[in-house]
């Protein structure tokens, strides 16, 4: 198993089974974006670059849909949530889907870049995800408002 697959499997292992295919779809979307962004840096003409940038916009919308699907599935699996400021409430700046999106990107970076900071950041984020999942299971997680505000041209 290569580094990327091993890291993604480790991340998926934290999740309830129902969320794992959604994480896989999100990771595929992030991998596609990574490739398109590489391609945008390699093309020579502005016309080609513009076409690739439009593909990036569409791929980014797909990525945001994946995050939204993850968050909707989390809400279905764990409908009982805490209110902000409530006793024992677990409040985060990101939804679980957004945390998993960042973790997926760190998995890509860890597998492709030689940057000593990435493993520590990924470990920290995995711990945050594990704690959020414990809070969700206990009904202490404060659910985020559903939906992302993103617009990319006429996509």
C-alpha positions as CSV (number, residue, x, y, z in Angstrom):
1,X,0.0,0.0,0.0
2,X,1.5,3.4,-0.9
3,X,1.8,6.3,1.5
4,X,-1.3,8.1,0.3
5,X,-3.5,5.0,0.4
6,X,-2.2,4.1,3.9
7,X,-2.8,7.6,5.3
8,X,-6.3,7.7,3.8
9,X,-7.1,4.3,5.2
10,X,-5.9,5.4,8.6
11,X,-8.1,8.5,8.4
12,X,-11.1,6.5,7.2
13,X,-10.6,4.1,10.1
14,X,-11.6,6.9,12.5
15,X,-15.0,7.2,10.8
16,X,-18.3,5.4,11.0
17,X,-18.6,3.1,8.0
18,X,-21.3,5.2,6.4
19,X,-19.0,8.2,6.1
20,X,-16.0,6.3,4.5
21,X,-17.3,6.3,0.9
22,X,-18.0,10.0,1.2
23,X,-14.4,10.6,2.4
24,X,-13.1,8.5,-0.5
25,X,-15.2,10.7,-2.9
26,X,-13.9,13.9,-1.3
27,X,-10.3,12.6,-1.6
28,X,-10.8,11.8,-5.3
29,X,-12.1,15.4,-5.8
30,X,-9.1,16.8,-4.0
31,X,-6.7,14.6,-6.0
32,X,-8.3,15.8,-9.2
33,X,-8.0,19.4,-8.1
34,X,-4.3,18.8,-7.3
35,X,-3.7,17.5,-10.8
36,X,-5.6,20.3,-12.4
37,X,-3.6,22.9,-10.4
38,X,-0.4,21.3,-11.5
39,X,-1.6,21.4,-15.1
40,X,-2.5,25.1,-14.8
41,X,1.1,25.9,-13.8
42,X,2.5,23.9,-16.7
43,X,0.5,25.2,-19.7
44,X,2.0,27.8,-21.9
45,X,-0.9,29.8,-23.3
46,X,-3.3,32.0,-21.5
47,X,-6.1,30.4,-23.4
48,X,-5.2,26.9,-22.2
49,X,-4.6,28.2,-18.7
50,X,-8.1,29.8,-18.8
51,X,-9.7,26.5,-19.8
52,X,-7.9,24.7,-17.0
53,X,-8.9,27.3,-14.5
54,X,-12.6,26.8,-15.5
55,X,-12.1,23.1,-14.9
56,X,-10.6,23.9,-11.5
57,X,-13.7,25.9,-10.7
58,X,-16.0,23.0,-11.6
59,X,-13.8,20.6,-9.7
60,X,-13.8,22.9,-6.7
61,X,-17.6,23.0,-6.7
62,X,-17.7,19.2,-6.8
63,X,-15.3,19.2,-3.8
64,X,-17.6,21.5,-1.9
65,X,-20.6,19.3,-2.7
66,X,-18.6,16.4,-1.2
67,X,-18.0,18.4,2.0
68,X,-21.7,19.2,2.1
69,X,-22.7,15.5,1.6
70,X,-20.3,14.5,4.4
71,X,-21.8,17.2,6.7
72,X,-25.4,16.1,5.8
73,X,-24.5,12.5,6.5
74,X,-23.0,13.5,9.9
75,X,-26.2,15.3,10.8
76,X,-28.2,12.2,9.9
77,X,-25.9,9.9,11.9
78,X,-25.7,12.2,14.9
79,X,-28.8,14.4,15.0
80,X,-28.5,15.2,18.6
81,X,-26.2,18.2,19.0
82,X,-25.4,20.7,21.7
83,X,-26.0,24.4,21.6
84,X,-23.1,26.8,21.5
85,X,-22.3,27.9,25.1
86,X,-24.1,24.9,26.6
87,X,-22.5,22.9,29.4
88,X,-19.9,20.5,27.9
89,X,-20.5,21.7,24.4
90,X,-17.7,20.9,21.9
91,X,-17.4,23.9,19.6
92,X,-15.1,23.9,16.5
93,X,-14.4,26.5,13.8
94,X,-15.1,23.9,11.1
95,X,-17.6,21.2,10.4
96,X,-16.5,17.6,10.4
97,X,-16.7,17.6,6.6
98,X,-14.4,20.7,6.5
99,X,-11.9,19.0,8.9
100,X,-11.9,15.9,6.7
101,X,-11.3,18.1,3.6
102,X,-8.2,19.6,5.2
103,X,-7.0,16.2,6.3
104,X,-7.5,14.9,2.7
105,X,-5.3,17.7,1.4
106,X,-2.7,17.0,4.1
107,X,-2.7,13.3,3.0
108,X,-1.9,14.5,-0.6
109,X,0.8,16.8,0.7
110,X,2.3,14.1,2.9
111,X,2.4,11.6,0.1
112,X,4.0,14.1,-2.4
113,X,6.0,16.7,-0.6
114,X,9.1,16.5,1.6
115,X,7.9,18.9,4.3
116,X,8.6,18.0,7.9
117,X,5.6,20.1,9.1
118,X,3.0,18.0,7.3
119,X,3.1,14.9,9.5
120,X,2.7,16.8,12.7
121,X,-0.2,18.9,11.2
122,X,-1.9,15.7,10.0
123,X,-1.5,14.0,13.4
124,X,-3.0,17.1,15.1
125,X,-5.9,17.2,12.7
126,X,-6.6,13.5,13.2
127,X,-6.7,14.0,16.9
128,X,-9.2,16.9,16.4
129,X,-11.3,14.7,14.2
130,X,-11.3,11.9,16.7
131,X,-12.3,14.3,19.5
132,X,-15.1,15.7,17.3
133,X,-16.4,12.2,16.6
134,X,-16.4,11.5,20.4
135,X,-18.3,14.7,21.0
136,X,-20.8,13.8,18.2
137,X,-21.4,10.4,19.7
138,X,-22.0,12.0,23.1
139,X,-24.3,14.7,21.7
140,X,-21.9,17.4,22.8
141,X,-20.9,18.6,19.3
142,X,-22.3,21.9,18.1
143,X,-23.4,21.4,14.6
144,X,-22.4,24.0,12.0
145,X,-24.9,25.8,9.8
146,X,-25.4,23.6,6.7
147,X,-24.1,24.9,3.4
148,X,-21.1,26.7,2.0
149,X,-21.2,30.0,0.2
150,X,-19.1,29.5,-2.9
151,X,-19.4,30.8,-6.4
152,X,-17.1,30.1,-9.3
153,X,-18.0,31.9,-12.5
154,X,-21.0,30.5,-14.4
155,X,-20.4,26.9,-13.2
